[in-house]
Amino acid sequence: MSIENTIERIQVTREAGQVQRCHIVPHIGDASDAQHSWNMATMYRILCPEPKLDVVWCILHHDNHERYTGDAPMSAKMMAQSSSRAHIREFRDSLSAFDEHITYQMGDYFELPDEDWAWVKGLDMLEFYLFCHDQLAFGNRRFERPAKRVKDRLVNGGDHDFGVPQPIVDVAEAYIWSRTVDTSINYHV
């Protein structure tokens, strides 16, 4: 790879991190792809008994195609997935193919076994679920329905075709929003 291509890939990846999530729903605070991916990667490290570096890299790059397409909101994905209208299904399929094409072009495609993809997909939903709870805690009631829908998909299987890893289900079932106490960390010097 030439230095020009290397620099372009670095620029595109940095720009992808600046894409704003949930742009169709008014929300409080930042919701960038970079923050979303970081949250997923740290949860993977905490929840997975044997985390794999390839999965971490996949998590960090899983939304890079949104640099060109923008964030595809969960509500639009769910509506398209369940629609009986042919033109909506065609649009969904063409958008998925476009996302996949961009991912290949960017060199961000990862060949992972199904169990690793389940972690990526499950953490993607869990991170959004926790974001919904952040919004609810700050008084943003617009995230009540999305939180319920995502929790149902995580805990009850919803309409997806992969098995959510049990540690992700456990967090979704038990999660109650709270702020950690600022003095809870003991510093040892």
SVG drawing of the C-alpha trace seen along z (x, -y; Angstrom):
<svg xmlns="http://www.w3.org/2000/svg" viewBox="-46 -17 50 37">
<polyline fill="none" stroke="black" stroke-width="0.4" points="0.0,0.0 1.4,-3.4 1.8,-6.1 -1.0,-8.1 -3.4,-5.2 -2.3,-4.7 -2.9,-8.4 -6.3,-8.3 -7.3,-5.2 -6.3,-7.0 -8.3,-10.1 -11.4,-8.1 -11.3,-6.1 -10.9,-9.3 -13.8,-10.9 -15.9,-7.8 -15.5,-8.2 -17.1,-11.6 -20.4,-10.4 -23.2,-11.2 -25.5,-8.4 -29.2,-8.8 -29.3,-12.0 -33.1,-11.7 -34.0,-11.7 -33.2,-14.7 -30.8,-13.6 -28.7,-15.0 -24.9,-14.9 -22.5,-13.4 -23.3,-10.2 -20.5,-9.6 -19.5,-6.4 -16.1,-6.6 -17.7,-6.7 -20.1,-3.9 -17.3,-1.7 -15.1,-2.4 -17.9,-1.5 -18.5,1.7 -14.8,2.6 -14.5,2.0 -17.7,4.0 -16.3,6.9 -13.1,6.9 -15.2,6.9 -17.9,9.4 -16.1,11.9 -14.2,14.7 -11.6,15.0 -11.6,11.8 -10.0,11.9 -8.0,9.2 -9.7,9.7 -13.1,9.1 -11.8,5.9 -10.6,4.6 -13.9,5.5 -15.8,3.7 -13.6,0.6 -14.2,0.5 -17.8,2.0 -19.4,-1.3 -16.7,-2.9 -18.9,-2.6 -21.1,-5.2 -18.5,-7.8 -20.2,-7.6 -23.7,-6.6 -24.3,-8.2 -25.9,-6.4 -28.7,-4.1 -31.1,-4.4 -32.3,-1.2 -35.9,-2.3 -35.3,-2.4 -33.5,1.0 -36.4,2.6 -39.0,1.1 -37.3,2.3 -36.7,5.7 -40.3,6.3 -41.9,4.6 -44.0,6.6 -43.6,3.9 -41.2,5.0 -39.7,1.5 -38.7,1.1 -37.1,4.6 -35.3,3.8 -34.0,0.5 -32.9,2.3 -31.1,5.0 -29.4,2.4 -28.3,0.3 -26.8,3.5 -25.0,4.3 -23.7,0.7 -22.5,0.9 -20.8,4.2 -19.1,2.8 -17.8,-0.2 -16.5,2.0 -14.6,4.1 -13.2,1.0 -12.0,-0.4 -10.3,2.8 -12.4,3.2 -14.0,6.5 -13.4,9.2 -13.9,12.9 -15.1,14.0 -16.8,17.2 -20.6,16.9 -19.9,16.9 -17.6,13.8 -20.2,12.0 -22.7,12.7 -20.5,10.7 -20.2,7.8 -23.9,7.7 -25.0,8.2 -22.7,5.5 -23.9,3.2 -27.4,3.5 -26.3,3.5 -24.4,0.3 -27.5,-1.4 -29.6,0.0 -27.3,-1.6 -27.3,-4.9 -31.1,-4.8 -30.9,-4.5 -28.5,-7.5 -31.0,-9.5 -33.9,-8.4 -31.9,-9.3 -31.5,-12.8 -35.2,-13.1 -35.3,-12.3 -38.5,-10.2 -38.0,-9.8 -35.9,-6.7 -38.5,-4.7 -39.8,-2.7 -36.3,-2.1 -35.0,-0.9 -37.9,1.6 -37.5,2.9 -33.8,3.4 -34.1,5.1 -36.7,7.4 -34.4,8.3 -31.5,8.9 -33.3,10.9 -36.1,12.7 -34.3,13.1 -36.5,10.7 -36.2,11.1 -32.5,11.6 -30.8,14.7 -27.9,15.0 -27.6,16.1 -26.8,13.2 -23.9,14.3 -25.3,14.9 -23.2,12.2 -24.8,9.6 -28.3,10.9 -27.4,10.9 -26.4,7.2 -29.5,6.2 -31.8,8.0 -30.1,6.6 -29.2,3.1 -30.5,0.2 -29.0,-3.2 -27.0,-4.9 -23.9,-7.1 -20.9,-5.7 -19.8,-7.4 -16.8,-9.7 -15.0,-8.4 -15.5,-4.7 -12.0,-4.2 -9.2,-3.7 -6.0,-5.1 -2.9,-3.4 0.3,-5.4"/>
</svg>
